[in-house]
Amino acid sequence: MIGRNIQIREPTAPWSARISLFALTLIAIAFVLHRVALMATPVALNLFGAGFILAALGFSVGLYAATSIWVRGRVGAWSCAWGLLVAALIWVWPAALVPTYLSLPKIHDISTNTANPPPFTVLAKERLSGANSATYPGAASGSLQAQAYPDLRTLVIPRSAEEVYELTLDLIRGRRGLGWKVVAEEAPQPKGARPGFIEATDRTLVLGFTDDIAIRISGTDNEARLDIRSASRYGAHDFGGNASRIRRFVVDLSKRLDAAGPVGMAARGGVRVNSADLPTSAVRRPLDRKSEKEARKR
């Protein structure tokens, strides 16, 4: 009678919780150190991968422990439940990205001019071993981009190339700008003798991955042509991040142009892009009196 009251603990139940909690700790450490730029991206990616593998292992051990507890009547359900819960929460993050991964093409280099994208010169040296090539992927990537993001095309702006260059530079690193880090700049030469170039970097909001940006501004005193390229340093799939960055740049540049005077932008092919065509989130900034007077004179 006394032997029947002895409860046997399932030995694998605590290991499910231990493995899952260790995986969570590993991912959290990699996230924090990479976000504050104390850990290289390849190392962080390896730690993320190890954390997800450990989480899957912890979930598998938890399932085995739960089955053993149910069939053999052993104790340890709470440890098993913790292991299963933590492992499942870890995998919610990558699972939420699956629809985006399947709906968007597997590309990481986006440009408004896929036939002749702006090159990476200074930033090419920052792409170390294991990073994506600084060379544009080619026609195959451009074809996939055209299907997924047909709105990304060369911007034709009825202003001088020098003025567009200054507005773009202020938009990138101004006090209320995009917050990109400019690493190289070269102003366009007068009368279209040589285009201007801007190279900058931006970090993703959550994980802090570094993406490279190249902008080319060419044209004359009456018309400027602007091409922008945004590319991920690591990873074959950008989950639409580079296209979103370029769209935000186009919206903000249009607002700067509106503030400077009543001049719109035209996309290559003669398609006019006005403020009314922008998303509802792009609210036009009111003009001050000085800018309004200058606009009336123009």
Secondary structure, DSSP 8 states (H G I E B T S, - for coil): -TGGG---B-TTHHHHHHHHHHHHHHHHHHHHHHHTT-S-HHHHHHHHHHHHHHHHHHHHHHHHHHHHHHHH--B-HHHHHHHHHHHHHHHHHHHHTHHHHHHS-S--EEES-SSS----SSGGGG--TTS--SS---HHHHHHHHHH-TT---EEESS-HHHHHHHHHHHHHSTTS---EEEEEE---GGGSS-EEEEEEEE-TTT--EEEEEEEEEE-SS-EEEEEEEEESS-S--TTHHHHHHHHHHHHHHHHHHHH-S--EEETTTEEE-GGGS-TT-------HHHHHHHHH-
